[in-house]
Amino acid sequence: MVVCLHNNNQNLKKMTTEKIALRASDKLEAQLFFANKKLEEYELYLAGVIPTNIDSEDIEKMIKSQKSEIEVLSYMFNLVELSY
């Protein structure tokens, strides 16, 4: 399959499904990287390594939410990886 994309309303570029999947994979990998960094930051808040005014209960909720986000991104990443 070939998809046409407008590049600044000038020339049309043709991208194959494989190239689109590769770009999607790269984007999801970057999102996963930063989601994991955010999780690490929240865990450092909880451990007291990074000072914060957020109470422990809220930090635990933030950690739970971030883990869920990572799970969803990982699922999407794996689906894209299997597509090409």
Buried (B, 14 or more C-beta within 10 A) or exposed (E): EEEEEEEEEEEEEEBEEEBBBBEBBEEBEEBBEEBBEBBEBBBBBBEEEEEBEEEEEEBEEBBEEBBEBBEEBBEBBEEBBEEE
